Amino acid sequence: MSRSDKKMGSQVGCAAPEIGAMVHDYYNGALDAPQVREFERHMIVCRHCESMVIQLDEVMMVLDDDQDIEGHPLDKLQTAIGQSLHHKAFV
């Protein structure tokens, strides 16, 4: 972590990787109630995991909007990621 990162309170990576590893299961609703509470408490202090959930949501929204894209599922994912990144660049 750089000096400026420390000053601004930003963090690189997950604060608790063993909890952060649950991000996809959390997003997909595959955690039980105690795990959901644990992950949500974790997101309060971990900007990395909070950002991951937001990014997953943005990508899924783009994929839902672009259902008319033909081709391989990876093509759809690449398009969705590109649109999400493009949107972030101008926000």
Phi and psi restraints in degrees (range 20) as a CNS / XPLOR table:
assign (resid 1 and name C) (resid 2 and name N)
       (resid 2 and name CA) (resid 2 and name C) 1.0 -77.6 20.0 2
assign (resid 2 and name N) (resid 2 and name CA)
       (resid 2 and name C) (resid 3 and name N) 1.0 166.1 20.0 2
assign (resid 2 and name C) (resid 3 and name N)
       (resid 3 and name CA) (resid 3 and name C) 1.0 -59.4 20.0 2
assign (resid 3 and name N) (resid 3 and name CA)
       (resid 3 and name C) (resid 4 and name N) 1.0 -42.1 20.0 2
assign (resid 3 and name C) (resid 4 and name N)
       (resid 4 and name CA) (resid 4 and name C) 1.0 -66.9 20.0 2
assign (resid 4 and name N) (resid 4 and name CA)
       (resid 4 and name C) (resid 5 and name N) 1.0 -34.0 20.0 2
assign (resid 4 and name C) (resid 5 and name N)
       (resid 5 and name CA) (resid 5 and name C) 1.0 -62.5 20.0 2
assign (resid 5 and name N) (resid 5 and name CA)
       (resid 5 and name C) (resid 6 and name N) 1.0 -42.1 20.0 2
assign (resid 5 and name C) (resid 6 and name N)
       (resid 6 and name CA) (resid 6 and name C) 1.0 -64.8 20.0 2
assign (resid 6 and name N) (resid 6 and name CA)
       (resid 6 and name C) (resid 7 and name N) 1.0 -41.0 20.0 2
assign (resid 6 and name C) (resid 7 and name N)
       (resid 7 and name CA) (resid 7 and name C) 1.0 -64.1 20.0 2
assign (resid 7 and name N) (resid 7 and name CA)
       (resid 7 and name C) (resid 8 and name N) 1.0 -40.6 20.0 2
assign (resid 7 and name C) (resid 8 and name N)
       (resid 8 and name CA) (resid 8 and name C) 1.0 -83.5 20.0 2
assign (resid 8 and name N) (resid 8 and name CA)
       (resid 8 and name C) (resid 9 and name N) 1.0 -6.2 20.0 2
assign (resid 8 and name C) (resid 9 and name N)
       (resid 9 and name CA) (resid 9 and name C) 1.0 76.9 20.0 2
assign (resid 9 and name N) (resid 9 and name CA)
       (resid 9 and name C) (resid 10 and name N) 1.0 11.9 20.0 2
assign (resid 9 and name C) (resid 10 and name N)
       (resid 10 and name CA) (resid 10 and name C) 1.0 -80.5 20.0 2
assign (resid 10 and name N) (resid 10 and name CA)
       (resid 10 and name C) (resid 11 and name N) 1.0 163.2 20.0 2
assign (resid 10 and name C) (resid 11 and name N)
       (resid 11 and name CA) (resid 11 and name C) 1.0 -134.0 20.0 2
assign (resid 11 and name N) (resid 11 and name CA)
       (resid 11 and name C) (resid 12 and name N) 1.0 145.2 20.0 2
assign (resid 11 and name C) (resid 12 and name N)
       (resid 12 and name CA) (resid 12 and name C) 1.0 -107.3 20.0 2
assign (resid 12 and name N) (resid 12 and name CA)
       (resid 12 and name C) (resid 13 and name N) 1.0 118.3 20.0 2
assign (resid 12 and name C) (resid 13 and name N)
       (resid 13 and name CA) (resid 13 and name C) 1.0 83.4 20.0 2
assign (resid 13 and name N) (resid 13 and name CA)
       (resid 13 and name C) (resid 14 and name N) 1.0 -179.3 20.0 2
assign (resid 13 and name C) (resid 14 and name N)
       (resid 14 and name CA) (resid 14 and name C) 1.0 -81.3 20.0 2
assign (resid 14 and name N) (resid 14 and name CA)
       (resid 14 and name C) (resid 15 and name N) 1.0 139.6 20.0 2
assign (resid 14 and name C) (resid 15 and name N)
       (resid 15 and name CA) (resid 15 and name C) 1.0 -69.8 20.0 2
assign (resid 15 and name N) (resid 15 and name CA)
       (resid 15 and name C) (resid 16 and name N) 1.0 -29.1 20.0 2
assign (resid 15 and name C) (resid 16 and name N)
       (resid 16 and name CA) (resid 16 and name C) 1.0 -144.2 20.0 2
assign (resid 16 and name N) (resid 16 and name CA)
       (resid 16 and name C) (resid 17 and name N) 1.0 85.0 20.0 2
assign (resid 16 and name C) (resid 17 and name N)
       (resid 17 and name CA) (resid 17 and name C) 1.0 -53.2 20.0 2
assign (resid 17 and name N) (resid 17 and name CA)
       (resid 17 and name C) (resid 18 and name N) 1.0 -30.5 20.0 2
assign (resid 17 and name C) (resid 18 and name N)
       (resid 18 and name CA) (resid 18 and name C) 1.0 -66.8 20.0 2
assign (resid 18 and name N) (resid 18 and name CA)
       (resid 18 and name C) (resid 19 and name N) 1.0 -29.5 20.0 2
assign (resid 18 and name C) (resid 19 and name N)
       (resid 19 and name CA) (resid 19 and name C) 1.0 -86.7 20.0 2
assign (resid 19 and name N) (resid 19 and name CA)
       (resid 19 and name C) (resid 20 and name N) 1.0 -40.8 20.0 2
assign (resid 19 and name C) (resid 20 and name N)
       (resid 20 and name CA) (resid 20 and name C) 1.0 -59.0 20.0 2
assign (resid 20 and name N) (resid 20 and name CA)
       (resid 20 and name C) (resid 21 and name N) 1.0 -25.6 20.0 2
assign (resid 20 and name C) (resid 21 and name N)
       (resid 21 and name CA) (resid 21 and name C) 1.0 -63.8 20.0 2
assign (resid 21 and name N) (resid 21 and name CA)
       (resid 21 and name C) (resid 22 and name N) 1.0 -13.5 20.0 2
assign (resid 21 and name C) (resid 22 and name N)
       (resid 22 and name CA) (resid 22 and name C) 1.0 -88.6 20.0 2
assign (resid 22 and name N) (resid 22 and name CA)
       (resid 22 and name C) (resid 23 and name N) 1.0 3.9 20.0 2
assign (resid 22 and name C) (resid 23 and name N)
       (resid 23 and name CA) (resid 23 and name C) 1.0 -56.8 20.0 2
assign (resid 23 and name N) (resid 23 and name CA)
       (resid 23 and name C) (resid 24 and name N) 1.0 -45.0 20.0 2
assign (resid 23 and name C) (resid 24 and name N)
       (resid 24 and name CA) (resid 24 and name C) 1.0 -69.6 20.0 2
assign (resid 24 and name N) (resid 24 and name CA)
       (resid 24 and name C) (resid 25 and name N) 1.0 -40.7 20.0 2
assign (resid 24 and name C) (resid 25 and name N)
       (resid 25 and name CA) (resid 25 and name C) 1.0 -64.2 20.0 2
assign (resid 25 and name N) (resid 25 and name CA)
       (resid 25 and name C) (resid 26 and name N) 1.0 -38.3 20.0 2
assign (resid 25 and name C) (resid 26 and name N)
       (resid 26 and name CA) (resid 26 and name C) 1.0 -61.3 20.0 2
assign (resid 26 and name N) (resid 26 and name CA)
       (resid 26 and name C) (resid 27 and name N) 1.0 -49.3 20.0 2
assign (resid 26 and name C) (resid 27 and name N)
       (resid 27 and name CA) (resid 27 and name C) 1.0 -62.3 20.0 2
assign (resid 27 and name N) (resid 27 and name CA)
       (resid 27 and name C) (resid 28 and name N) 1.0 -36.5 20.0 2
assign (resid 27 and name C) (resid 28 and name N)
       (resid 28 and name CA) (resid 28 and name C) 1.0 -86.0 20.0 2
assign (resid 28 and name N) (resid 28 and name CA)
       (resid 28 and name C) (resid 29 and name N) 1.0 0.8 20.0 2
assign (resid 28 and name C) (resid 29 and name N)
       (resid 29 and name CA) (resid 29 and name C) 1.0 74.1 20.0 2
assign (resid 29 and name N) (resid 29 and name CA)
       (resid 29 and name C) (resid 30 and name N) 1.0 26.4 20.0 2
assign (resid 29 and name C) (resid 30 and name N)
       (resid 30 and name CA) (resid 30 and name C) 1.0 -97.3 20.0 2
assign (resid 30 and name N) (resid 30 and name CA)
       (resid 30 and name C) (resid 31 and name N) 1.0 6.1 20.0 2
assign (resid 30 and name C) (resid 31 and name N)
       (resid 31 and name CA) (resid 31 and name C) 1.0 -96.2 20.0 2
assign (resid 31 and name N) (resid 31 and name CA)
       (resid 31 and name C) (resid 32 and name N) 1.0 151.3 20.0 2
assign (resid 31 and name C) (resid 32 and name N)
       (resid 32 and name CA) (resid 32 and name C) 1.0 -80.6 20.0 2
assign (resid 32 and name N) (resid 32 and name CA)
       (resid 32 and name C) (resid 33 and name N) 1.0 170.8 20.0 2
assign (resid 32 and name C) (resid 33 and name N)
       (resid 33 and name CA) (resid 33 and name C) 1.0 -56.4 20.0 2
assign (resid 33 and name N) (resid 33 and name CA)
       (resid 33 and name C) (resid 34 and name N) 1.0 -45.5 20.0 2
assign (resid 33 and name C) (resid 34 and name N)
       (resid 34 and name CA) (resid 34 and name C) 1.0 -63.3 20.0 2
assign (resid 34 and name N) (resid 34 and name CA)
       (resid 34 and name C) (resid 35 and name N) 1.0 -35.8 20.0 2
assign (resid 34 and name C) (resid 35 and name N)
       (resid 35 and name CA) (resid 35 and name C) 1.0 -68.2 20.0 2
assign (resid 35 and name N) (resid 35 and name CA)
       (resid 35 and name C) (resid 36 and name N) 1.0 -37.9 20.0 2
assign (resid 35 and name C) (resid 36 and name N)
       (resid 36 and name CA) (resid 36 and name C) 1.0 -60.7 20.0 2
assign (resid 36 and name N) (resid 36 and name CA)
       (resid 36 and name C) (resid 37 and name N) 1.0 -48.1 20.0 2
assign (resid 36 and name C) (resid 37 and name N)
       (resid 37 and name CA) (resid 37 and name C) 1.0 -59.9 20.0 2
assign (resid 37 and name N) (resid 37 and name CA)
       (resid 37 and name C) (resid 38 and name N) 1.0 -43.6 20.0 2
assign (resid 37 and name C) (resid 38 and name N)
       (resid 38 and name CA) (resid 38 and name C) 1.0 -61.5 20.0 2
assign (resid 38 and name N) (resid 38 and name CA)
       (resid 38 and name C) (resid 39 and name N) 1.0 -45.4 20.0 2
assign (resid 38 and name C) (resid 39 and name N)
       (resid 39 and name CA) (resid 39 and name C) 1.0 -67.3 20.0 2
assign (resid 39 and name N) (resid 39 and name CA)
       (resid 39 and name C) (resid 40 and name N) 1.0 -40.3 20.0 2
assign (resid 39 and name C) (resid 40 and name N)
       (resid 40 and name CA) (resid 40 and name C) 1.0 -66.9 20.0 2
assign (resid 40 and name N) (resid 40 and name CA)
       (resid 40 and name C) (resid 41 and name N) 1.0 -37.0 20.0 2
assign (resid 40 and name C) (resid 41 and name N)
       (resid 41 and name CA) (resid 41 and name C) 1.0 -64.0 20.0 2
assign (resid 41 and name N) (resid 41 and name CA)
       (resid 41 and name C) (resid 42 and name N) 1.0 -39.0 20.0 2
assign (resid 41 and name C) (resid 42 and name N)
       (resid 42 and name CA) (resid 42 and name C) 1.0 -62.4 20.0 2
assign (resid 42 and name N) (resid 42 and name CA)
       (resid 42 and name C) (resid 43 and name N) 1.0 -43.4 20.0 2
assign (resid 42 and name C) (resid 43 and name N)
       (resid 43 and name CA) (resid 43 and name C) 1.0 -62.3 20.0 2
assign (resid 43 and name N) (resid 43 and name CA)
       (resid 43 and name C) (resid 44 and name N) 1.0 -25.0 20.0 2
assign (resid 43 and name C) (resid 44 and name N)
       (resid 44 and name CA) (resid 44 and name C) 1.0 -62.0 20.0 2
assign (resid 44 and name N) (resid 44 and name CA)
       (resid 44 and name C) (resid 45 and name N) 1.0 -35.5 20.0 2
assign (resid 44 and name C) (resid 45 and name N)
       (resid 45 and name CA) (resid 45 and name C) 1.0 -105.2 20.0 2
assign (resid 45 and name N) (resid 45 and name CA)
       (resid 45 and name C) (resid 46 and name N) 1.0 -10.6 20.0 2
assign (resid 45 and name C) (resid 46 and name N)
       (resid 46 and name CA) (resid 46 and name C) 1.0 -114.1 20.0 2
assign (resid 46 and name N) (resid 46 and name CA)
       (resid 46 and name C) (resid 47 and name N) 1.0 99.4 20.0 2
assign (resid 46 and name C) (resid 47 and name N)
       (resid 47 and name CA) (resid 47 and name C) 1.0 -64.1 20.0 2
assign (resid 47 and name N) (resid 47 and name CA)
       (resid 47 and name C) (resid 48 and name N) 1.0 -30.1 20.0 2
assign (resid 47 and name C) (resid 48 and name N)
       (resid 48 and name CA) (resid 48 and name C) 1.0 -60.4 20.0 2
assign (resid 48 and name N) (resid 48 and name CA)
       (resid 48 and name C) (resid 49 and name N) 1.0 -50.9 20.0 2
assign (resid 48 and name C) (resid 49 and name N)
       (resid 49 and name CA) (resid 49 and name C) 1.0 -69.5 20.0 2
assign (resid 49 and name N) (resid 49 and name CA)
       (resid 49 and name C) (resid 50 and name N) 1.0 -37.3 20.0 2
assign (resid 49 and name C) (resid 50 and name N)
       (resid 50 and name CA) (resid 50 and name C) 1.0 -59.3 20.0 2
assign (resid 50 and name N) (resid 50 and name CA)
       (resid 50 and name C) (resid 51 and name N) 1.0 -44.2 20.0 2
assign (resid 50 and name C) (resid 51 and name N)
       (resid 51 and name CA) (resid 51 and name C) 1.0 -63.9 20.0 2
assign (resid 51 and name N) (resid 51 and name CA)
       (resid 51 and name C) (resid 52 and name N) 1.0 -39.1 20.0 2
assign (resid 51 and name C) (resid 52 and name N)
       (resid 52 and name CA) (resid 52 and name C) 1.0 -61.9 20.0 2
assign (resid 52 and name N) (resid 52 and name CA)
       (resid 52 and name C) (resid 53 and name N) 1.0 -43.0 20.0 2
assign (resid 52 and name C) (resid 53 and name N)
       (resid 53 and name CA) (resid 53 and name C) 1.0 -64.3 20.0 2
assign (resid 53 and name N) (resid 53 and name CA)
       (resid 53 and name C) (resid 54 and name N) 1.0 -42.1 20.0 2
assign (resid 53 and name C) (resid 54 and name N)
       (resid 54 and name CA) (resid 54 and name C) 1.0 -63.5 20.0 2
assign (resid 54 and name N) (resid 54 and name CA)
       (resid 54 and name C) (resid 55 and name N) 1.0 -43.2 20.0 2
assign (resid 54 and name C) (resid 55 and name N)
       (resid 55 and name CA) (resid 55 and name C) 1.0 -64.8 20.0 2
assign (resid 55 and name N) (resid 55 and name CA)
       (resid 55 and name C) (resid 56 and name N) 1.0 -41.2 20.0 2
assign (resid 55 and name C) (resid 56 and name N)
       (resid 56 and name CA) (resid 56 and name C) 1.0 -59.3 20.0 2
assign (resid 56 and name N) (resid 56 and name CA)
       (resid 56 and name C) (resid 57 and name N) 1.0 -43.4 20.0 2
assign (resid 56 and name C) (resid 57 and name N)
       (resid 57 and name CA) (resid 57 and name C) 1.0 -63.7 20.0 2
assign (resid 57 and name N) (resid 57 and name CA)
       (resid 57 and name C) (resid 58 and name N) 1.0 -42.8 20.0 2
assign (resid 57 and name C) (resid 58 and name N)
       (resid 58 and name CA) (resid 58 and name C) 1.0 -63.6 20.0 2
assign (resid 58 and name N) (resid 58 and name CA)
       (resid 58 and name C) (resid 59 and name N) 1.0 -44.0 20.0 2
assign (resid 58 and name C) (resid 59 and name N)
       (resid 59 and name CA) (resid 59 and name C) 1.0 -63.7 20.0 2
assign (resid 59 and name N) (resid 59 and name CA)
       (resid 59 and name C) (resid 60 and name N) 1.0 -43.3 20.0 2
assign (resid 59 and name C) (resid 60 and name N)
       (resid 60 and name CA) (resid 60 and name C) 1.0 -65.2 20.0 2
assign (resid 60 and name N) (resid 60 and name CA)
       (resid 60 and name C) (resid 61 and name N) 1.0 -36.3 20.0 2
assign (resid 60 and name C) (resid 61 and name N)
       (resid 61 and name CA) (resid 61 and name C) 1.0 -64.9 20.0 2
assign (resid 61 and name N) (resid 61 and name CA)
       (resid 61 and name C) (resid 62 and name N) 1.0 -41.4 20.0 2
assign (resid 61 and name C) (resid 62 and name N)
       (resid 62 and name CA) (resid 62 and name C) 1.0 -65.4 20.0 2
assign (resid 62 and name N) (resid 62 and name CA)
       (resid 62 and name C) (resid 63 and name N) 1.0 -42.3 20.0 2
assign (resid 62 and name C) (resid 63 and name N)
       (resid 63 and name CA) (resid 63 and name C) 1.0 -61.5 20.0 2
assign (resid 63 and name N) (resid 63 and name CA)
       (resid 63 and name C) (resid 64 and name N) 1.0 -40.6 20.0 2
assign (resid 63 and name C) (resid 64 and name N)
       (resid 64 and name CA) (resid 64 and name C) 1.0 -64.2 20.0 2
assign (resid 64 and name N) (resid 64 and name CA)
       (resid 64 and name C) (resid 65 and name N) 1.0 -37.7 20.0 2
assign (resid 64 and name C) (resid 65 and name N)
       (resid 65 and name CA) (resid 65 and name C) 1.0 -71.5 20.0 2
assign (resid 65 and name N) (resid 65 and name CA)
       (resid 65 and name C) (resid 66 and name N) 1.0 -26.7 20.0 2
assign (resid 65 and name C) (resid 66 and name N)
       (resid 66 and name CA) (resid 66 and name C) 1.0 -105.4 20.0 2
assign (resid 66 and name N) (resid 66 and name CA)
       (resid 66 and name C) (resid 67 and name N) 1.0 35.0 20.0 2
assign (resid 66 and name C) (resid 67 and name N)
       (resid 67 and name CA) (resid 67 and name C) 1.0 -64.7 20.0 2
assign (resid 67 and name N) (resid 67 and name CA)
       (resid 67 and name C) (resid 68 and name N) 1.0 -16.5 20.0 2
assign (resid 67 and name C) (resid 68 and name N)
       (resid 68 and name CA) (resid 68 and name C) 1.0 -82.8 20.0 2
assign (resid 68 and name N) (resid 68 and name CA)
       (resid 68 and name C) (resid 69 and name N) 1.0 -2.8 20.0 2
assign (resid 68 and name C) (resid 69 and name N)
       (resid 69 and name CA) (resid 69 and name C) 1.0 -69.5 20.0 2
assign (resid 69 and name N) (resid 69 and name CA)
       (resid 69 and name C) (resid 70 and name N) 1.0 127.8 20.0 2
assign (resid 69 and name C) (resid 70 and name N)
       (resid 70 and name CA) (resid 70 and name C) 1.0 -90.8 20.0 2
assign (resid 70 and name N) (resid 70 and name CA)
       (resid 70 and name C) (resid 71 and name N) 1.0 159.2 20.0 2
assign (resid 70 and name C) (resid 71 and name N)
       (resid 71 and name CA) (resid 71 and name C) 1.0 114.4 20.0 2
assign (resid 71 and name N) (resid 71 and name CA)
       (resid 71 and name C) (resid 72 and name N) 1.0 -165.5 20.0 2
assign (resid 71 and name C) (resid 72 and name N)
       (resid 72 and name CA) (resid 72 and name C) 1.0 -68.9 20.0 2
assign (resid 72 and name N) (resid 72 and name CA)
       (resid 72 and name C) (resid 73 and name N) 1.0 144.7 20.0 2
assign (resid 72 and name C) (resid 73 and name N)
       (resid 73 and name CA) (resid 73 and name C) 1.0 -55.1 20.0 2
assign (resid 73 and name N) (resid 73 and name CA)
       (resid 73 and name C) (resid 74 and name N) 1.0 -31.8 20.0 2
assign (resid 73 and name C) (resid 74 and name N)
       (resid 74 and name CA) (resid 74 and name C) 1.0 -66.9 20.0 2
assign (resid 74 and name N) (resid 74 and name CA)
       (resid 74 and name C) (resid 75 and name N) 1.0 -31.7 20.0 2
assign (resid 74 and name C) (resid 75 and name N)
       (resid 75 and name CA) (resid 75 and name C) 1.0 -63.2 20.0 2
assign (resid 75 and name N) (resid 75 and name CA)
       (resid 75 and name C) (resid 76 and name N) 1.0 -42.1 20.0 2
assign (resid 75 and name C) (resid 76 and name N)
       (resid 76 and name CA) (resid 76 and name C) 1.0 -62.6 20.0 2
assign (resid 76 and name N) (resid 76 and name CA)
       (resid 76 and name C) (resid 77 and name N) 1.0 -43.3 20.0 2
assign (resid 76 and name C) (resid 77 and name N)
       (resid 77 and name CA) (resid 77 and name C) 1.0 -64.4 20.0 2
assign (resid 77 and name N) (resid 77 and name CA)
       (resid 77 and name C) (resid 78 and name N) 1.0 -43.8 20.0 2
assign (resid 77 and name C) (resid 78 and name N)
       (resid 78 and name CA) (resid 78 and name C) 1.0 -62.3 20.0 2
assign (resid 78 and name N) (resid 78 and name CA)
       (resid 78 and name C) (resid 79 and name N) 1.0 -40.6 20.0 2
assign (resid 78 and name C) (resid 79 and name N)
       (resid 79 and name CA) (resid 79 and name C) 1.0 -63.1 20.0 2
assign (resid 79 and name N) (resid 79 and name CA)
       (resid 79 and name C) (resid 80 and name N) 1.0 -44.3 20.0 2
assign (resid 79 and name C) (resid 80 and name N)
       (resid 80 and name CA) (resid 80 and name C) 1.0 -63.1 20.0 2
assign (resid 80 and name N) (resid 80 and name CA)
       (resid 80 and name C) (resid 81 and name N) 1.0 -44.0 20.0 2
assign (resid 80 and name C) (resid 81 and name N)
       (resid 81 and name CA) (resid 81 and name C) 1.0 -65.5 20.0 2
assign (resid 81 and name N) (resid 81 and name CA)
       (resid 81 and name C) (resid 82 and name N) 1.0 -42.3 20.0 2
assign (resid 81 and name C) (resid 82 and name N)
       (resid 82 and name CA) (resid 82 and name C) 1.0 -60.9 20.0 2
assign (resid 82 and name N) (resid 82 and name CA)
       (resid 82 and name C) (resid 83 and name N) 1.0 -43.0 20.0 2
assign (resid 82 and name C) (resid 83 and name N)
       (resid 83 and name CA) (resid 83 and name C) 1.0 -67.2 20.0 2
assign (resid 83 and name N) (resid 83 and name CA)
       (resid 83 and name C) (resid 84 and name N) 1.0 -39.6 20.0 2
assign (resid 83 and name C) (resid 84 and name N)
       (resid 84 and name CA) (resid 84 and name C) 1.0 -63.4 20.0 2
assign (resid 84 and name N) (resid 84 and name CA)
       (resid 84 and name C) (resid 85 and name N) 1.0 -44.7 20.0 2
assign (resid 84 and name C) (resid 85 and name N)
       (resid 85 and name CA) (resid 85 and name C) 1.0 -65.8 20.0 2
assign (resid 85 and name N) (resid 85 and name CA)
       (resid 85 and name C) (resid 86 and name N) 1.0 -39.7 20.0 2
assign (resid 85 and name C) (resid 86 and name N)
       (resid 86 and name CA) (resid 86 and name C) 1.0 -62.1 20.0 2
assign (resid 86 and name N) (resid 86 and name CA)
       (resid 86 and name C) (resid 87 and name N) 1.0 -42.8 20.0 2
assign (resid 86 and name C) (resid 87 and name N)
       (resid 87 and name CA) (resid 87 and name C) 1.0 -61.6 20.0 2
assign (resid 87 and name N) (resid 87 and name CA)
       (resid 87 and name C) (resid 88 and name N) 1.0 -43.2 20.0 2
assign (resid 87 and name C) (resid 88 and name N)
       (resid 88 and name CA) (resid 88 and name C) 1.0 -64.2 20.0 2
assign (resid 88 and name N) (resid 88 and name CA)
       (resid 88 and name C) (resid 89 and name N) 1.0 -34.7 20.0 2
assign (resid 88 and name C) (resid 89 and name N)
       (resid 89 and name CA) (resid 89 and name C) 1.0 -65.9 20.0 2
assign (resid 89 and name N) (resid 89 and name CA)
       (resid 89 and name C) (resid 90 and name N) 1.0 -24.4 20.0 2
assign (resid 89 and name C) (resid 90 and name N)
       (resid 90 and name CA) (resid 90 and name C) 1.0 -109.9 20.0 2
assign (resid 90 and name N) (resid 90 and name CA)
       (resid 90 and name C) (resid 91 and name N) 1.0 9.0 20.0 2
